[in-house]
Amino acid sequence: MRIYRLVLVEPEGKINMGFILRLCKNFSVEDICVVNPQFDIRDEEVIEFSAKASDFIEKVKVARSLQECLKGAKIVVCTTAKARKETDLLRQSMPPQVLHSLLPSTGVTALVFGRESVGLRRSELRECDIVSTLETGAEYNVLNLSHAVAIYLYELRRAEASNTAGVYEECSDRSLKSLRRVLRELEALTGDVRGVQALKNVIFRSGPRKPECRALYKFLKKMKYRLMKEGPH
């Protein structure tokens, strides 16, 4: 069973926070983690705008870092209002309506939303497995935070309702962690940040199956040991 964890990085608006708690109750998202909120989570304004979802305040975990909120997540999806650019590998994004087909059906999927003012920083986007942008078709592509959360949760729940279960075995949490680790090691050995980021994008957007994860890990590990032995060219 897939569990969604909603992660908010340094939210700035109390009203937005209240609306987001309502959305979490609407869509049965009970795993909520907030990084350094810029207000008291239990502020009266948050409670007022959460309406009948004020009990969900008790479900909110307040963390000091994004990494703390991502612990135990099988896959991490980060949202950004800045659409992909040909030369920016960190922003090679997917629309929300296709995410469901890319995500594992078990484990925790973290959905990360950035600040109302500046979104997610590049250092935070590097923590992501998949980046997603909600295209509005207009020149002004920045949605209110609570509106963006509503659309993502709706799209994911709608797809679940009409989805038939896959017949293949997915990569385990351990396999995905191993892939992330060996990719970081290859980046350190080669110094090729762009090349390794591109490879990470391709792997995690493809939804690899269990035998593919194993084969990829073994292959990348062989590459790492060869580079350690011979040195990068």
C-alpha positions, 0 to 999 in steps of 0.5 A: 500500500502506498502512503503519501507523506506531505512535506512543506518546506518553511511555509509562510502563510497561516491561512494556507496551512489551515487550508492544507490541513483541510485538504489532508483530511479530505484526501486521507493524508495523515503523514504530514511533516513541516520544515521550520514553519514561519509561524506557530502551527497551533496559531488561532488563524491556522485552527480557524482556517482548518475548520473541521480538520483542526484535529489534523494539527496533532498529526503534524511533525515539525522538523529542522531539516528537509532530510529529517522529513524524508527519512523512511521515504521510498521515493521523493517527489518535489514540486517546482513552479519553474518549468524545465529548461533544456540546460537545467537537469534539476528541473526536468519535470513531469506533470502531476497527472502522470506521476501515479504511473511512476511511483511505487505502489508500496512504501512512503511517497514524499510529496515536497512543496516549497516556500510560498515566496521562493519555492525549493532551493537547488540544494533541496531539489537535489534531494528529489528522485522526481521533480514535477511542475504543474503547467497552467498554460499561462505565462504566470505559472505560480499557484497558491501553495494550498491550490497546488497541494489540492491539485496534486492530491486530487490527481494522485487519488483519482488515478488510484481509484481507476488504477489496476494493480501491476503484475510486476515486483517493484524495487525495494526501499533498500535497492533504491537507497543503494542506487542513490548511494552508488550514484553519489559515489560515482558523482564524487569519483567522476566530478560529472554532476550533470551526467550523474544527475541525468542518469538519476533522472532517467532511472527514477522516472522510469519506475524500474522493476526489481530485477532491473534495480539489481542489475543497475546497482551491480553495473554501477558498482562495477563502474565505481570500482573500475574508476577507483582502480584506473582513475577517471579519464 
